[in-house]
Amino acid sequence: MSLDTNYEGRNPVVRLERVAKTYKIGKLEVAAVKGITLDIPAHRFSMIVGPSGSGKSTLLNLIGCIDKPSSGHVEVCGESVGELSDNAVTDFRARNIGFIFQSFNLVPVLTAHENVEYPLLLVGAPLAERRRRTIEMLAAVGLTEQANQRPNELSGGQKQRVAIARALVKGAQLILADEPTANLDTQTGASIINLMRQAQNKFNTSFIFSTHDPQLMSHADEIFSIRDGELVKHEARRST
């Protein structure tokens, strides 16, 4: 089963057509995603929701070009990513997609400044530009005074702010966030949600979340519900 969500006249940031993903575990084949078709509008807070094992994280990995579909067509930021070579996909992902994880995924030996700067190194930004953009982004997330601290010297909320700054610093069109509030208390999670919404409004960035956090879901513009690898419901909460 799949729901074909049609956004006539809009330019979706993500378009999936009959996308399926099957994993082989020994001789066993596990269908994680089963023929999903959907469009996700740009410049929105879009949520992929569902219980554990529903396929939502697999779907996020397909959108993020971390994994390839077994079948179907994946288009991200207007690019048919399935037609790109491995090197081209890596370059596309580095330039166009930012990631925020529940476990933060910061490099422990790097300072907050160096963690935020790192994506700019990957895309070959000049030194002066790297410094300027990193300082500006740390200021935007309220961490100017923590710039020289390493992750083990930061609170969970501060680590997630570094992760948000790192995701935004290169000017990515699309930010993918996998359970970004899961390891935070309610108050800190609320501040992180507000920070991401501010960033979305300021930089006109598209956010797609994988989550089951009701607090985060309450801020959704779009909700795509996944169950057993299938899209079972789409709810648009804000008109475009």
C-alpha positions in Angstrom: 0.0 0.0 0.0 1.2 3.6 -0.7 -0.4 7.0 -0.6 0.3 9.3 -3.5 0.5 12.8 -1.9 0.1 15.3 -4.8 1.4 18.8 -4.3 0.3 20.4 -7.5 2.1 23.6 -8.4 4.7 23.2 -5.6 8.4 22.2 -5.8 8.9 19.4 -3.3 12.3 19.2 -1.6 11.9 15.4 -1.7 10.0 13.2 -4.2 9.8 9.4 -3.8 8.2 7.2 -6.4 7.4 3.5 -5.5 10.5 3.4 -3.3 11.3 0.1 -1.7 14.2 -1.1 0.4 15.0 -4.7 1.3 17.8 -5.9 3.5 19.4 -9.3 3.4 20.3 -10.8 6.7 21.9 -14.1 5.9 19.4 -15.9 3.8 16.5 -13.8 5.2 15.2 -10.8 3.3 13.6 -8.0 5.3 11.4 -5.4 3.6 12.0 -2.2 5.5 10.3 0.1 3.1 7.5 -1.1 0.7 6.8 0.9 -2.4 6.3 4.4 -0.8 5.3 7.3 -3.0 5.2 10.8 -1.6 6.2 14.4 -2.0 7.6 16.5 0.8 7.1 20.3 0.3 10.1 22.6 0.7 10.7 25.0 3.6 8.6 23.1 6.1 8.8 21.2 9.4 8.0 17.7 8.0 7.8 14.7 10.3 8.1 11.0 9.5 6.5 9.2 12.4 5.8 5.6 13.4 6.6 3.0 16.0 10.0 1.3 16.3 10.7 -0.9 13.3 8.2 0.9 11.1 10.8 1.9 8.5 11.0 5.6 9.3 14.8 5.7 10.0 15.4 3.7 6.8 13.3 6.2 4.9 15.3 9.1 6.3 18.6 7.3 5.3 17.2 6.9 1.7 16.3 10.6 1.6 19.7 11.5 3.0 21.6 9.5 0.4 23.2 7.3 3.1 21.5 4.3 1.6 20.2 3.3 -1.8 16.7 2.0 -2.6 16.2 -1.6 -3.8 13.8 -0.1 -6.3 12.0 3.1 -7.1 13.0 6.7 -7.8 14.4 9.1 -5.2 14.7 12.9 -6.0 16.2 15.2 -3.5 16.5 19.0 -3.9 15.6 18.5 -7.6 18.3 15.9 -8.2 17.7 12.3 -9.2 20.2 10.9 -6.7 19.8 7.3 -7.8 21.4 8.2 -11.1 24.6 9.7 -9.5 27.8 7.8 -9.1 29.0 7.1 -5.6 31.5 10.0 -5.6 28.8 12.3 -7.0 26.3 11.2 -4.3 29.0 11.9 -1.6 29.6 15.4 -3.0 25.9 16.1 -3.4 25.2 15.1 0.2 28.1 17.2 1.5 26.8 20.3 -0.2 23.1 20.0 0.1 22.1 18.0 3.2 22.8 18.5 6.9 22.2 15.9 9.6 21.2 16.1 13.2 21.3 12.9 15.3 19.8 12.0 18.7 23.3 11.0 19.9 24.8 14.3 18.6 27.6 12.6 16.7 30.2 15.3 17.5 33.9 14.6 17.1 35.1 14.3 20.7 38.6 15.6 20.1 37.4 18.7 18.3 36.1 21.9 20.0 32.7 23.3 19.3 34.2 25.7 16.8 36.0 22.9 15.0 33.0 20.6 14.9 30.9 23.3 13.3 33.7 24.2 10.9 34.2 20.6 9.8 31.5 20.5 7.0 33.1 23.6 5.4 36.4 21.8 5.3 34.8 19.0 3.4 33.4 21.3 0.7 36.7 23.2 0.4 35.6 26.6 1.7 38.5 29.1 2.1 39.9 29.6 5.6 38.5 33.2 6.1 35.0 32.1 5.0 35.2 29.1 7.3 36.0 31.2 10.3 33.4 33.8 9.5 30.6 31.4 9.0 31.5 29.2 12.0 31.6 32.2 14.3 28.3 33.5 12.9 26.6 30.1 13.3 27.9 29.6 16.9 26.5 33.0 17.7 23.2 32.1 16.1 22.8 29.1 18.4 24.0 31.0 21.5 27.3 29.2 22.0 29.9 32.0 21.4 31.4 31.5 24.8 31.6 27.7 24.4 33.4 27.9 21.1 36.7 26.4 22.5 35.1 23.7 24.6 35.0 20.1 23.6 31.9 17.9 23.6 32.6 16.4 27.1 32.6 19.9 28.5 29.1 20.7 27.1 25.6 19.8 28.3 23.3 17.7 26.2 21.4 20.8 25.0 24.6 22.5 24.2 25.8 19.5 22.2 22.6 19.5 20.2 23.0 23.2 19.5 26.5 22.5 18.1 25.0 19.8 16.0 22.4 22.2 14.7 25.0 24.8 13.9 27.1 22.2 12.1 24.1 21.1 10.0 23.3 24.7 9.0 26.8 26.2 8.5 27.3 25.1 4.9 23.9 26.5 3.8 22.3 23.1 3.2 18.9 23.2 1.5 17.7 20.2 3.6 18.3 19.2 7.2 17.5 15.7 8.3 17.0 15.1 12.0 16.7 11.6 13.4 15.1 11.8 16.9 16.9 15.1 17.7 15.1 15.5 21.1 15.2 11.9 22.3 18.1 12.3 24.7 17.0 15.6 26.1 14.7 16.5 29.0 11.4 18.2 28.2 12.6 21.8 28.8 15.8 21.4 26.8 13.9 19.6 24.0 11.5 22.5 23.8 14.4 25.0 23.5 16.0 22.9 20.8 12.7 22.7 18.8 12.3 26.5 19.0 15.9 27.0 17.9 15.4 24.7 14.9 12.1 26.6 14.0 14.0 29.9 14.2 16.7 28.5 11.9 14.0 27.2 9.5 12.4 30.7 9.3 15.7 32.6 9.1 17.5 30.5 6.5 14.4 29.1 4.7 15.7 25.6 5.2 13.6 22.4 4.8 13.6 20.2 7.9 12.6 16.5 7.9 12.4 14.7 11.2 12.2 11.0 12.1 10.5 11.1 15.5 7.9 9.7 17.9 8.3 12.7 20.3 4.8 14.2 20.8 6.4 17.5 21.8 8.2 17.7 18.5 5.2 16.4 16.5 3.1 19.3 17.9 5.2 21.7 15.8 4.8 19.8 12.6 3.7 21.4 9.3 3.4 17.9 7.7 3.1 14.5 9.2 3.8 11.3 7.3 2.8 8.2 9.3 4.7 5.0 8.5 3.7 1.5 9.6 5.3 -1.8 8.6 7.3 0.0 5.8 4.2 1.6 4.3 2.9 5.1 4.2 -0.5 4.9 5.9 -1.4 8.5 6.5 -0.4 12.1 5.5 -1.6 15.1 7.4 -0.8 18.7 6.3 -1.1 21.0 9.3 -0.1 24.3 7.6 -1.1 25.5 4.1 1.6 26.6 1.7 
